[in-house]
């Protein structure tokens, strides 16, 4: 039985943080899991830091909010600074290592701190627009909170209308999902730490 998984996803407004959380929540729901998704962003949806709080479990979830996450994923430099507070000695803290991170902004306590090249991979191997889908794949690779096929089905449901207009987008998004998953799994195996 899957234990409760608490995730804090953060990035700049417009990076697709909330979309990733919505798709993951839908995938979990479709797999008959309990899920709670709470968006958190300021008045400026673009230009501010956007945070999504997501919980998934096979059992009833007791509280909608949490203070510490099992996994924190920071998709921008400002998101690193904003999310360190959600980490403790049990947290896996993941950030995009394509930007310079001030070491003082990283959490003082974390089980492990991992940098993954999501933005660089999107820009050089795929397309900048699938950066958030790489992050979604990384969440799956780190947590196994939903199956890969379940995530693909939820992604198809969310973006199917775009895929119908341009079938190449389907392949691009699925490839991004798979790359993100592999990136995260390899980072865990390598034991990359701060």
C-alpha positions as CSV (number, residue, x, y, z in Angstrom):
1,X,0.0,0.0,0.0
2,X,1.3,3.4,-0.9
3,X,2.0,5.8,2.0
4,X,0.9,9.5,1.9
5,X,3.2,11.5,-0.4
6,X,3.3,15.3,0.1
7,X,4.8,17.4,-2.8
8,X,5.5,21.1,-3.1
9,X,6.1,22.2,-6.7
10,X,7.2,25.7,-7.3
11,X,8.3,27.9,-10.2
12,X,7.8,31.2,-11.9
13,X,4.2,32.1,-12.9
14,X,3.7,30.8,-16.4
15,X,6.1,27.8,-16.1
16,X,3.2,25.4,-15.8
17,X,3.5,24.5,-12.1
18,X,-0.2,24.4,-11.6
19,X,-0.8,22.4,-14.8
20,X,1.6,19.8,-13.7
21,X,-0.1,19.5,-10.3
22,X,-3.5,19.3,-11.9
23,X,-2.5,16.5,-14.3
24,X,-0.8,14.5,-11.5
25,X,-3.9,14.9,-9.3
26,X,-6.1,13.7,-12.2
27,X,-3.8,10.7,-12.8
28,X,-3.9,9.8,-9.1
29,X,-7.7,10.1,-9.0
30,X,-8.0,8.0,-12.1
31,X,-6.0,5.3,-10.3
32,X,-8.5,5.3,-7.4
33,X,-6.1,7.2,-5.1
34,X,-7.0,10.0,-2.7
35,X,-5.6,13.3,-3.8
36,X,-5.6,16.9,-2.6
37,X,-4.2,19.7,-4.8
38,X,-4.0,23.3,-3.5
39,X,-2.7,26.0,-5.8
40,X,-0.9,29.0,-4.2
41,X,0.1,32.0,-6.3
42,X,-0.1,35.8,-5.9
43,X,-2.2,38.3,-7.8
44,X,0.4,38.3,-10.6
45,X,0.1,34.9,-12.2
46,X,3.0,35.7,-14.5
47,X,6.2,37.0,-12.9
48,X,5.6,35.8,-9.3
49,X,6.5,32.5,-7.7
50,X,3.7,29.9,-8.0
51,X,3.5,27.0,-5.6
52,X,1.3,23.9,-5.9
53,X,0.7,21.6,-2.9
54,X,-0.2,18.1,-3.8
55,X,-0.9,15.1,-1.6
56,X,-1.6,11.6,-2.8
57,X,-2.4,8.4,-0.8
58,X,-4.3,5.2,-1.1
59,X,-5.9,6.0,2.2
60,X,-8.0,9.0,3.3
61,X,-5.9,12.2,3.6
62,X,-6.4,13.8,7.0
63,X,-5.5,17.5,6.4
64,X,-5.5,19.6,3.3
65,X,-2.3,21.5,4.3
66,X,1.1,20.4,5.3
67,X,4.2,22.2,6.7
68,X,6.9,19.8,5.4
69,X,7.0,18.0,2.1
70,X,8.4,14.6,1.2
71,X,9.5,16.1,-2.1
72,X,10.1,19.7,-3.0
73,X,10.7,20.6,-6.7
74,X,11.9,24.1,-7.4
75,X,11.7,25.1,-11.1
76,X,13.4,28.5,-10.8
77,X,16.0,30.3,-8.7
78,X,13.4,32.3,-6.8
79,X,11.4,29.1,-6.2
80,X,14.4,27.5,-4.4
81,X,14.5,30.4,-1.9
82,X,10.7,30.3,-1.4
83,X,10.4,26.5,-0.9
84,X,13.4,25.7,1.5
85,X,11.0,26.3,4.4
86,X,9.0,23.1,3.3
87,X,12.0,20.9,3.8
88,X,13.3,18.9,6.8
89,X,15.5,15.9,7.3
90,X,13.0,13.6,5.5
91,X,12.7,15.8,2.3
92,X,14.0,15.1,-1.1
93,X,14.8,18.6,-2.5
94,X,15.1,18.9,-6.3
95,X,15.9,21.9,-8.3
96,X,16.8,22.7,-11.9
97,X,20.6,23.0,-12.0
98,X,20.5,25.1,-15.2
99,X,20.6,28.3,-13.1
100,X,23.0,29.5,-10.5
101,X,21.7,28.7,-7.0
102,X,22.8,30.6,-4.0
103,X,23.9,27.9,-1.6
104,X,22.3,29.9,1.3
105,X,18.9,29.5,-0.4
106,X,19.1,25.7,-0.4
107,X,17.4,24.1,2.6
108,X,19.6,23.6,5.7
109,X,17.9,20.3,6.3
110,X,17.1,17.8,3.6
111,X,17.4,14.0,3.2
112,X,19.0,14.7,-0.2
113,X,19.4,17.7,-2.6
114,X,19.4,16.9,-6.3
115,X,20.0,19.1,-9.3
116,X,18.5,18.0,-12.6
117,X,19.0,19.7,-16.0
118,X,15.3,20.0,-16.9
119,X,15.4,23.4,-18.6
120,X,18.6,22.6,-20.5
121,X,17.2,19.3,-21.7
122,X,14.0,21.0,-22.8
123,X,15.8,23.8,-24.7
124,X,18.5,21.7,-26.4
125,X,16.9,18.2,-26.9
126,X,13.2,18.9,-27.1
127,X,11.4,22.2,-27.0
128,X,11.2,24.9,-24.2
129,X,7.4,24.5,-23.9
130,X,7.8,20.9,-22.5
131,X,10.0,22.0,-19.6
132,X,7.1,21.5,-17.1
133,X,6.4,18.0,-18.6
134,X,10.0,17.0,-17.9
135,X,9.4,18.1,-14.3
136,X,6.2,16.1,-14.2
137,X,8.2,13.0,-15.3
138,X,10.7,13.8,-12.6
139,X,8.0,13.7,-10.0
140,X,6.9,10.3,-11.2
141,X,10.5,9.0,-11.2
142,X,11.1,10.2,-7.7
143,X,7.8,9.1,-6.1
144,X,6.0,6.5,-8.2
145,X,2.9,8.2,-6.9
146,X,1.1,7.4,-10.2
147,X,2.0,5.0,-13.0
148,X,3.7,6.3,-16.1
149,X,0.7,5.1,-18.2
150,X,-1.7,6.9,-15.9
151,X,0.3,10.1,-16.2
152,X,0.2,9.7,-20.0
153,X,-3.6,9.2,-20.0
154,X,-4.1,12.3,-17.8
155,X,-1.8,14.3,-20.1
156,X,-3.8,13.1,-23.1
157,X,-7.0,14.2,-21.4
158,X,-5.6,17.7,-20.6
159,X,-3.9,18.4,-23.9
160,X,-5.7,16.0,-26.3
161,X,-7.3,18.9,-28.2
162,X,-3.8,20.3,-29.0
163,X,-2.5,16.8,-29.9
164,X,-5.3,16.4,-32.4
165,X,-4.3,19.7,-34.1
166,X,-0.6,18.7,-34.1
167,X,0.1,15.0,-33.5
168,X,3.8,15.7,-33.2
169,X,3.0,17.4,-29.8
170,X,1.8,14.1,-28.4
171,X,5.1,12.4,-29.1
172,X,7.1,15.5,-27.9
173,X,5.2,15.6,-24.6
174,X,5.4,11.8,-24.0
175,X,9.1,11.9,-24.7
176,X,9.5,14.8,-22.2
177,X,7.6,12.8,-19.6
178,X,9.9,9.8,-20.1
179,X,13.1,11.9,-20.1
180,X,12.1,13.5,-16.8
181,X,11.3,10.2,-15.2
182,X,14.7,8.7,-16.3
183,X,16.5,11.8,-15.2
184,X,15.1,11.6,-11.7
185,X,15.6,7.8,-11.4
186,X,19.2,8.2,-12.5
187,X,19.8,11.0,-10.0
188,X,18.5,8.9,-7.2
189,X,20.7,5.9,-8.2
190,X,23.8,8.1,-8.4
191,X,23.1,9.5,-5.0
192,X,23.8,13.1,-6.1
193,X,23.7,15.2,-3.0
194,X,24.5,18.8,-2.0
